[in-house]
């Protein structure tokens, strides 16, 4: 993940309102699940909740293979992975008898989201052809200390991505003169123990209008320190109400248990406007230590109640944890650096 240089772009003073935000969060490993549900309680409130059955995909019988080649380009200082093709993938959506697969690569033991690359999604196929190059900027001496983890996922339109298999490649003894296409069988287990942070935004209650007009609220979410645009998710806009119902699930994958101690889920509520959206309030779920991966950051500022909920989730394997939390004004992360 990225550490951040954060600057205040909203109000610096943290003031509580009567709005509340209710949300359920889930932490799902490849082998198990811990979940968090939270509700916030300002004059405005946001509800987010979820159930294991609605979040967890059914167990998939992993089979099939992936074809790829690797190469190191000395002039560029880049490690290239040429993802070619997958064959005989499992059916992810049994009702529609389809899979929409994409390939994801990590370099381990990288502790940041800079170590992840993805292909495009191929629709309605069990034998996708990609012919895409995934690039990592990394020195050769560092690369030789890494493991390449390659996994295949079904992309669901509602964000509930389904695991289809993975493989690992030890780069410490890899012959980098070998640029031929290799084929590896996909497996269920891996040396990389990752999972998902799952957030179900349920509803808001008694939201306050910033402009004095009827509001059109929506919710935005990101998991810091990664501020890349592709990691931002949001609900739909609900028109003309201070008590919107969303029932929207947000899923962030690729987290190891130790990453969750350095990460922070930032959830904010906004009033939609064609020219300029208006901030209503937000909250941050994390340990509130003031640091992420050893770097001091403004956004690791969870209140005692927010941090307590996060801690409950970290120790609750396979169970939902819930709370009601107040929305507040946040110092927002504006720019990020490595």
N, C-alpha and C positions, 0 to 999 in steps of 0.2 A: 504494500500500500504506500501511498504518498504521505509524507508528513507535510504539515501546512504552515504557511505564514498567513495568519488570519488577521483581518482588519475589520473594524466595525462598519457595516454598511447599513444597518438599521439603527434602532435606538441602543445606546450603550447601557442605559439604566435598565436593570432587570426589575420590572414591575409586574405584579400579579394582577389578573383580572378575575372576573367571575365566570369566565369561560372554562369549559372543561373539555378534555380530549380523551376519548376511550379507544384503546387499541390493543390488539393481541399480537404478540411477537412470537416467532418460533425459531428455534435453533435445531436444525436437522442435520445429523451426521449421516454418512452413507450407511451406518449400521444402527442408527438410533435417532431419537429426537428429544429435544427439550424445547419447550415453548414458553413464550411470555405474552401475556395479555395485559393491556393497560388501558385505563380510562383517565382522562385528564379532567381537572375540575376548576376552570375559571368561570367567569360569568358566561363564557362560551365553553362548550365542551365538545370533545371529539372522541368518538367511540371506535375502537378497533378491536376486533376479536376474530377468532378462528378456531377450527377444530382439527384434530389430527386427521380425521378421515377426509376432510375437505382439502387439506394441505398436502398430505402424503400421497404420492402416486402409488398404485399397486406395485407389488414386487414384479420386476421384469426378469425373465429368464435370459440372461446375457448370452449372446452368441454372435458370431460374425468376426470380421477382421478389418484392419485398417492398413492401407498402403501409404508409405511416405519415404522421403529421402532427406538426409541432413547434410549440411555443408557449412564450413566456416570460411567467410570471405575476409582474408587478412587485410586487404586495403581498406575495407569499411569497418573492420572490427565488429562484424556482425555474424551471429549464428542464424542460419536459415533452415527452416523446416518446410519442405515442399510436400504439402498434404495432397495426395493424389486421389484416393478413392477409398470408400468403405464398401464392404460386401456382406450381404446376408444379415443385416441388422435386425434386432428384435422389433416386434410391433409395440409401439408405445401407446397408441390410442386404439384399444381393441374394439370400441364401438364403431369407429370409422375405418378400422383396419388400415392405419397409416402411421407413418413416422415422418417428422420434419427434422432431420438430424443436422447437427453442426459439430465441429471438432474444436476442442479447447486444449491448450497446452500450457503447462507450468514448468518453470525451472525451480527445482528444489535443492537445498532448503531455503529458498528465497522467502523472506518474511514480508514482502510487500506485494501489492497488486501490480507492480511493474513487471512481475514475473508471469503475467497471464496474457495469452493471445488467443483469438478466436477466428474461425473461418466464417463465411456466410452460412445462412441456413438454406438447406435444399428441401423443397416442399414435396410431400407425398412420394417418398422413395425409401426403399430399404437398401439401395445400392447407389448412394450419392457419389458423384464425381465433382471434385473441388478444383484441383490444379491451382492451388493457392499457396503463396509463400508467406509464412509467418516469420517475422524478424525480431531478434533480440539483440540489442546493443550490449555487448559483454566482452571482456577480455578473455583470451584463450586460457590463461592460467586460472581464471575464475571459473570458466565454463567446465574445465576438467574436474572441478570439485562438485559439480551439479548432477542431479538426476532429471531426466526429461520425463514428465508425466503427461500422457496424452489420453484424453477421455472423449467419449462421444455422448451427446445429449440430444434429446428430443425437445424442440422449442415449442412450448405451448403458448397460445395467444393470450392466456390469462397469467402468464409468468410462472406457472408451475412446471418448470423444466424437469424432464424425466431422464434419469441416468440409464445409458444403454451399454456401457462397458468402458474399460480403460486398459492401458498398458504402461509399463515403466521401462526406461532405458538408462542404464548406468553410463554416464559420459566419462567417468574417470579412466576407463580402459577402452573407450571407443576409438576405432581407427578412422580418423577424419579424412583420410584419403578415400574412404568408401563413400561414394556419392550415388551409389546405385539405389534403386527403389527397393525397399524392404517391406515385407508383409508380416504383421504380428496379429496373433489371435487376441481378441478382446476378452478381458476377465472382469469378474465382479470385484475382487479384492485388489488393493493397491498399497504401496508404501505411504501414499499420501492420504491422510485421514482428514477429509474436508466435509463440509456440510453447507447448509443454507441458513441465512437469516430470513425469516418469513414474517411479514407484517400484514395483518388484515385490518384495513381501515373500515370500520363499521359505520359510524355516524358522528355527527356533531350536534351539540345542543346549546342554545342560547348564545350563539356567536354575536360578537359586538361589531357594529358597523363603524368603519374608520371614517367614512365620508358622510355619514348621516342618512344615506340612501339605503334602499333594500339591497341586500348583498347576494352575490352569486359565488358561493364558496367552492374551493377545491383544496386538496391536500397534496403537498410535495414531500418527497422523502429522498434522503441519500444516506450512505454509510461512510462517514469520515474515517480515515483521512483521504479516501479516494474521491476527488471532486470532478472527475472526468464527466463530460456531458452525458455519455452513454449510461452512466450509473445513476442518473437522476430519473426518478419515477414519480408519477402523479396520478391522482384519481381524475375522473371526469368532473366537469363543472356542473353543479346542481343549481338551477336557476331560482332566484327570488325566495330564499329561505334562510333563516338563522338556525335551522335544525335539519341540516341535510342528511340523507341516508346515502352512503356510498357502497358498502359491501364490496370493497375492492382489495384484492390481495397483491402485495408486492413481495418479490422474492429476489434475494441477493445470494449468489452462490460463490463457491470457492474459498470458504472460510475454514481455517483450522481452529481448534479450540483455543490455542494460544493467541490467535489473531483477535478473538473476541475481547480479550483483555486490553487490547490496544485500540479497538475500534469504538465508534460512537454513532448510534442511529439518530439522525437529526430529522425530526418531523415538524413541518410547518403548515399552517393554515392560511389561505389567501382568499381575498375577494377578487374575482376575475373582472378585469376591465380591458376593453379593446386597446387602449393606449398604454395603460400602466397598471399592473396588478397591485393590490394593496395588501400589505402584510397585516395579519390579525394576531397571530401568536404562534408559539411553538414549544417544543421540549426536546431534550437530548437524553438518550438512554446510553449510559456508559458507566465506567467506574468513577468518573469525576476526579481523576488524579492530577489533572493539569498537564499530563504528558502523554505522548504516544510514541512508542518505540524509542524512548529516551529523550525525545525532543519536546520542549515546552510548547504547548499549543493553547490558543484561547478557547477552542471549542470543546475541550475535555472538561466541561464545567457543570456536569450534571448536579442537580440538587440532591439532597440526602434521599428524598423519596424516589427520584429517578434512578439514582445509583443502586438503591436497595432493590428495586424491581429488576434491574440488570443482573445483580448478583444472584437473585432468586432464580433467574433463568439459567445462569451458568451452572447451577448445581441441581437443576430439575431436569433429569434425563427422561424424556418421554412424557412429561406432564406440562400442562399449561399453567402459567402463573399470571395473575391479573391484579390490577390496581386502578385507582382513579387518581389522575395527576392534573395539576393546574397548568394551563398554558401560560407562557411568560414571554417577555421580550428577550431576544437573543442577540449576542454579538456574532455576526455571521462570518463564515470563512469565505474570503473573496478570491484569494490567489493561493496557488499551491506550488511547492517546490520539492525537489527530490530530497 
